[in-house]
């Protein structure tokens, strides 16, 4: 099969190898997916450039997210799944056959049914962003009637969080850095959009009774989060960009807030699958829509990684 892989970590242009590798066969409890589109996320380039330490078995075909059709199943999997349209999640987690190839193999439960109302492009944008957003929003229960602040509301996780929170009945405030991103957040359903670079951002965000913050950069935003906090507010941090934050203990004690850290690969199993169920409910109801995106051929995977690593405002997908 045609695949993109790397055998060592480093810059995308230096380490990617694009050639033929043996087509994998599904093992017990696995399915093989003929990939239509592969989605690129920050976690993918961090694994490839060595920012996240990991070991791999000889080579790594990257990317957790993708969409396609099941074409083979392993022992213990219902053969009727063959021909099923699916979106994948966590495909490259502990598995060298990610979605940046003509075929990938994943545990059956990681290949989720893609409704007929959703196309392959949308399916390839789910996975890491939508499930992460769902966990950050719903891990403590329903949020209907609450006010949720989503930092980076035009990003992959941020935009998904805006859509899911609005769908779930919350009032959604999003922060962005420019007018183009503000339009993305508003189109996703944000009720209020604030440019966090404005000098009066804190005053614009204060007084809303925010009960939950979806945090993309705790080090950069913690001072703001504390300034707009109310007792009982929860900050859920899903990313580790930038330096480690210095926690102002007294200010946090006075604010009476909770900070929770999460990494999708390690969250409690029951909460993970509850989050997946929320994504699937929203998807079935048409609440998750196609973000701004760019499609490149698989042969341009290095350029795709460079775009995402540079902070592209578009989701980047690879046509396989």
N, C-alpha and C positions, 0 to 999 in steps of 0.2 A: 504494500500500500504506500501511497505518497504521504509523507509526514514531515513535520518540522520538529527537530529535537536539538538538545544540547548535551554535551558530555562533561562540561565544566561550566562554572559560573563566570560571568563577566559581561561586558557590553554586548548588546544585542547583535550589532554588526560583526562582532568577533566570534561569537560562540554558536550561533545558530547554524545547523546543518539541515539542508532541505534535500531529501532523497527518498529512496525506497527502503522501507523496513518490512520485516515479516508481519503479515496481518495477524493480530492476536486472536486466539480462540477464547470464548468465555469459559471461565471455570465454574465450579459449583456455586450456585446462588448468584451468578453474574449474567448480564446481558451484553451483547455487542451492538453498538449503535453505529449505523452509517451516518456520518456527520454531514449536515448541510452547512451549518455556520458555527463558528467557534468564537466565543466572546473573550475579550482581553480585559482584565481587571488589574488594579495596582498590585494585588497579592501575587499575580503572575510574574510581573517584572521584578518584584522584590525577591522572589524565589530564584529567578534567572540571574539577577545581578549579584546575588550573594548577600543582600541585605538581611534576608531571613535564612538562618542556618538550616540546612537540610541535607540529607544523604539521598542518593538515588542509585538505582540498580543498573549500572552501565551507561544508561542514557535516560533522559527525561523528555517525553513529549508533553509540553505544558498545556495549561488552561483547564480550569474546573468547569466552566460554563460552555454549553453548546446546545445544539438542537439537531434533530434528525429522526431516523426511523430504526427501530430495532430490527436487525436482520438475522440474529442467532441468539440462542439462549443456552445457558449451561444447565447442569443437572440441578433438579429441584425448582426450576423456574417453569411456570406455565407456558407451554409452547404457543398458546394463543397470543402471547405478547408479541410474537413475530409480526411485523408490519405496523406496530403501534407507533404513532408520532409521539416524541418525548422531548423534554428538556432535561439537561443533566445538571447536577450539582456536586461539588467537591470531587470531580472526576479524577483529578491528579493528586488527591490527598493519599499518600502512601501507595501510589499506583503510577507506574511509569507511562501508562497509556492514557494521557489526557486527550483533550478534544481537538488539538491542532494537527489533525490527521484525517485520512479518509474514514477510519474506524477507531473507536475507542471501546474499551471494556470497563464496565463499572458494576458494582453491586446492584442488584435489581432495584432495590429501594431508592437508589440515587438517580434512576432514570424515571422521571415523573411524567405522567400522561399530559400531553399538550392538547388542550381543547381544539376542536375544529375551528373555533372562532379566533384562535390565535395563530399567527403565522410563525414561520421558523425564525424570522428576524427578532420578533418579540421574545420567543422562547430562549434565544441565545443571550438575552440581556437579563434574565432572571438570576437564578442561582445565588451567587455570592451577594450581589447588591440587594435583591429583594428579600432574601431570607435573613440577611443581617439586619435590614431595616425592620422587618417584622419582629425579630427578637428584641431589638432595642425598644420597640413600641409596646409590645404585648406580653413581655415575659412576666409581668406582674398582674396581668388581667386586662379587662376592657378599659378603653380610654375615652369612651363616648362622653361628651360634655366637658372634657378637660381641655386645657390649652397646652399645646406642644410646640416647643421651639426646635427647629431643625437648622443647625449650622451647616452651611454649604448646601443650600437647598437645590442647587443646579447640578450637583455631583451625582455619581451613579447611585450610591447609597442614599444620599440626601434627597434626590428626586423621588426615589422609590418610597422613602419615608414620608414625604409630603403626600404622595398619592394614597398610600395605605392609611395614614392618619386621617386624612379627609374622608376616605371611604368608611372608616370606623367611627365617624361622628365626632372627631376632635376639631377644635379650632386650631389652625396651623399657622404659625409664624415662621418664616424662613429668612435666613441671612444669606447674602450674596455679596460679590465684590464689584459688580458692574451692571449696567442696564441690560445687556444681552442675557446675563444669567438671571436677572430679575424676571425677564419675560419667561424663561424656562420654568422657574419656580411658580410663577402665577399660572401658567398653562397647566402645571401639574396639580393645581388646586390650592395653593397657599392663599390664605385669607389676608395676610399681611406680609409684605416683603420689605426688609430693611437692608440697606447697604452698610455692612459693618465697618467700612472705611470712613464713613461719615463721622464728623466730630461729635455729633449728637446721637450716635447710635444707642448709647445706654439710655438716654431719655426716651427715645422712640420705643425701646423694648420694655421699659419699666411700666408697672401698673397693669400689666395684662394678666396677672395671676397665673404665671407659667408653672405647671406642675411637673413637666418632664422636658429634659433637654437631650437632643440627639447630637452627640459631640464628635466632630471629626478631628479637632486639634485642641486638646485640652491645654497644652502649654500656652497657646496663643489666646485662648478664649476664657481661661479660668477667671481672670479678673472681672471680665464682663459678666460671666455667669453668676459670680457671687454678688455683683452689684445689682442684678435684677432678680435675685433669688427671693423665695419665700420659704418659711419653715415647711419641711416635708418635701421640697422639690428634689427630684432625682436627676442626676446627670449620668447618662449612659454613654461611655466612650468606646468606640469601635475601631479606632485607628491610632497608629503610633508614629505619625509623621512628626518631624521636628525634634527638638531636645526633650528629654524627660522633664515634666513640670516640677516645679518646687511647690509643694502643698503648703499654703499658709494656714497652719493648724488653727490658730485662734479665730481667724476670719471664717473658716469653715465651721468651727464649733458655734460661732455666733449666728451664722446663717442657718444652721440646723439642716444642712442638705446631705444627701447621700451621693457618693460617686461609685458607679459600678463599671468595671472593665469587662469586656467580652472579646473573645476570639472565636469565630464560627466553628473552627475545627475542634474546640475543646469544651463547648458549652454542654450543659446537662442534656442527656439524650431526650428526655421527655419534653424539655423546652424547645429543643431543636425541631422536633417533629410537630409540636404545636405551632411553631413559627411557619413551617412548611405548609401546614394545613391552612393557616391564615392567608398565605400567598396564593394557594390554590383556590380558596374561596373568592378572593379578590379577583383573580384571573378569570374565573368562571363568570363573574358578574361584570366583567369588562372594566374593572377599576384600575387595572395596570395597562398603561399604554406605551407605545413605542417612543423612546427618548430620541432626541437629536442624535444622529449616528452617522458613521462613515464605514463603508464596506470596502475592504481590500482583498485581493487574492491571497491565498495561503502563502504563496511564494514571497510575499512582502511582509512576512511576520516581523522582521527586524524593524522595519519602518513603523509597523503597528505598535510595537512595544515602545519605540521612541516617542510616538505621539502620546501614548498614555502616560509615559514617564514624564513628559513635558507638561502634563496637566491639561490635555485636550478637553475642551468643553463638550465634545461629542463622544458618545460611546463608539468604540472601535470593534468591528466584527470582521472576521476572516471568512471569505467564501471558500469552501472546501470543494 
